[in-house]
Amino acid sequence: MEVKKTYKLFVAGAFPRSESGRSYVVEGHDGRFLANAAWASRKDVRDAVVAARAAQPRWAGATAYNRGQVLYRVAEFMEDRRDQFVAAVRDAEGGTARAAQRQVDAAIDRWVWYAGWTDKVAQVAGSSNPVAGPYFNFSIPEPTGVLGLVAPHASSLLGLVSIVAPAIAVANTVVVVADERRPLPAVTLTEVLATSDVPGGVVNLLTGPAAELVPVLAAHRDVDGLDLAGAAPELAGQAEAAGATNIKRVARPVADDHDWSRDPGTSRLLRFVETKTVWHPVGI
Amino acid sequence: MAERVPAPSGDRPIFEYSPAPESRAVARLQSSYGLFVDGAFRDPIDGEVLKTISPSSEEVLAEVTLAGPRDVDAAVAAARRAFEGPWGSMPGAQRAKYLFRIARLIQERARELAVVETLDNGKPIRESRDVDVPLAAAHFFYYAGWADKLEHAGFGPRPRALGVAGQVIPWNFPLLMAAWKLAPALAAGNTCVLKPAETTPLSALVLADILQQAELPAGVVNVVTGDGTTGASLVAHEGVDKVAFTGSTEVGRRIQESVAGTHKHLTLELGGKAANIVFADAALDQAVEGIVNGIFFNQGHVCCAGSRLLVEESVADTVVDMLKRRLATLRLGDPMDKNTDIGAINSPEQLARIVTLADAGVDEGAERWSPPCTLPEKGWWFPPTVFTDVAPSHRIAREEIFGPVLSVLTFRTPDEAVERANNTTYGLSAGVWTEKGSRILAMAERLRAGVVWANTFNRFDPTSPFGGFKESGFGREGGRHGLGAYLDA
């Protein structure tokens, strides 16, 4: 007899159940029962934000080279569990085995792409600025801080990786709301993150209804930015307005038919960075 | 160390200054101004009138229009026509030439602009002449050169303009903020509707005249004067693709709420409560000049003002003594006088806010000090003020005062300095004073602020990106980064 897995939250590097004790049924694309997922509460959101905030300085303090290796290791470990991810994607989304394989391959490649960016982004997005005066003036991108991410529905693994990897590549830490109906590939991804040297708290994942969790994240004053990629338009509008409480940086929802396999470019990488400009005196 | 000149005895300055007023004839003020819409000055449709008043004399300088929703409509429609018409299809090299022309015209009319600015705003003529106007020209000159190089700017191979930009600017640097908004927007190929501040509309109207002299195609830039209601209808207008706002965090928050869920792009440059950190090894005379420039430049009406002085405990008494001695030599009075250091407070509302917060400082137990200083009878004035014995919990250490009020706090270790400096919801700027280069860079790394000045303060350059972390807003103005705010990459 098969030993079935319990799908839990991922907070501060551990796998707790929801403090509320609630769970909900996750069905496959064909309506069959897949698992009971944890139904996160407001308190779980707040705990996840605390974990993300606590992890952020150390993650930002790591060298870019180190962060790159950590991200690359995620790709290595995903490759190890490739078949498991293919099955999870296919259970969630249906479709052909080939399509699921392509999605998993693309998700692995995406980690590799962003792993290579960690030590280049400052060179591409930074500058030295020729000011009219005796100063060495330079600008560098710095992490925004703690972000709330809403995973897209259409692409349960690649879509998720496409918003998480760039956010943490530039040293943000994140609280992710998994897609409500397709959360299992996301939970499986956290099992990879937990074992691949990503420090606890850098990525935190909550499962449950977006309509319940996203407003809490959006109004939270210790969250600096929101990626509403997977939020429904009305929820996204409310979240963006609530984010004004502390002037959150907001990425708006992507279209349902967005092709996540497209070359991602640098736009998500540069979405949640803050440009810092330093005037350093020059003189003998 | 060279011996310092002894402090002046009593209230008598060492030197007497004769008045040196700038002539206001060059301002050529009109008694009333229409709206600049679709390439010409026009009578308003909604038709209300505002008086703009000199903060230093309370005289009415001119009547301007309070643009209503239908005026805003007309301006946005003109901007849209220009975007879909001549400006949108114009090669970048041509746009560049218009911007170069505007830069030159600002230089040519620099004296006039400086006088208008000082009359309308109350800032010392020395500042409008030496800072505001030259920087405004430099900003156009810098962005002019980008207009035909956008594909090399690092925003992808085919960056596109966003469309019509609605731009709302503050009263503290009226012309300079207009330049910061218009120059990158136009270089990137957008068209603009600019809403100057209620109390300082005049320099933007002179700029509109300059745009006519530059023969900028009709509708590319429209200037709608008015109050907060005008700004609100502009940012809420459906025909606007991009909203850019500089002003208070409170208003910025309302704007962010109002554009939520729309297609509009948004950048916000909001308030600040900057720490100016002085280490014991700093060149203290130079640091004191920097502290003065940090908080008393433009009467402290500066979002990035160094309003919290964090001084290392071992030199705190020395620095405060030196600072007080220096402040006793500042000259407050007629902004048109070329020897004036501190001008008038821009409006009675702003003065009331400064008074309220300064009173709160006293009530909460801080020690208040101002140099002997006679305030003119007419106009709105506030003396340079220093608070010592300030606790981080005091309102004067937390809230943006936007006036000539400095709060002095101390620290013992670099860690404590960083912690205190970052202990704010704002994150616009910071200053570090030390002779040690490695310490400058280590502090700069740890300060959560968009601009870090080392051994200087309140310095601006068109090539240097400016903007905030946290509740000081998002987006950058200046430099290559400033273009990004107006491009759909």
Interface residues (C-beta under 8 A of the other chain):
Chain A: V124 A125 S127 N129 P130 V131 A132 G133 Y135 N137 S139 E142 D224 P233 E234 A236 G237 Q238 E240 A241 G243 A244 T245 N246 I247 R249 V250 G265 S267 E274 T275 K276 T277 V278 W279 H280 P281
Chain B: A138 G154 G156 T249 G252 R253 R254 Q256 E257 A260 G261 L268 L270 T425 G437 I440 L441 A444 A449 G450 V451 V452 W453 A454 N455 T456 R459 D461 T463 S464 P465 F466 G467 F469 K470 E471 S472 G473 F474 R476 G479 R480 H481 A489
